[in-house]
Amino acid sequence: MGRILDYFYYIAAFAMFMGVYFLTHMFHISNTFAVFFLYLVTIFASFALFLLTNAGKLFKKQAREAQDEIYKVLWPDFNDVLRTSMMVAVAVSVIGLLLYLLDSLLMNLYNVVL
C-alpha cells in the first residue's frame, strides 16, 4: 500500500506543476511575480508531498542524523585558524619562491646553452 500511495503523491506533484503551467498559459498571466509565486508555492507543496513518501521519510531521517553529527563537530577557535592560515601562507610563499628561483636558473642555463 505504501508504494501505491507514493506513486499517488508523485502524480499529484506532477499534476500541480502541470496545473500551474496551464494556468499561467491559458489565462496569459504575464506578471513575473505572480508566475514566480505560483511556481514557488507549487515547489513547496511538492516538497511537502515528497516528505510523505517513503523516500521522503528516509530523507528526513538522514537530515536529522546529519544535523546531530554537525553538533558533534569540534570547531577550531580563532587562534587555531589564524595559526594554520599563517603556516599555509608561509609554506605557499616559500614553495613559490623556490619554484621562481628554479625557473630562473633553468632559463639562464637554457640561454647559455643556446
NORTALIN-V699380 format. One record per residue. PSI is psi as a letter, one per 30 degrees, with the letter a starting at -180 (NA if undefined). Layout:
BEGIN
psi=<PSI | PSI>
END
This chain:
BEGIN
psi=<e | e | e | e | e | e | e | e | e | e | e | e | e | e | e | e | e | e | e | e | e | e | e | f | e | e | g | h | j | f | j | e | e | e | e | e | e | e | e | e | e | e | e | e | e | e | e | e | e | e | f | f | l | e | e | e | e | e | e | e | e | e | e | e | e | e | e | e | e | e | f | f | k | j | k | l | l | e | e | e | e | e | e | e | e | e | e | e | e | e | e | e | e | e | e | e | e | e | e | e | e | e | e | e | e | e | e | e | e | e | e | e | e | NA>
END
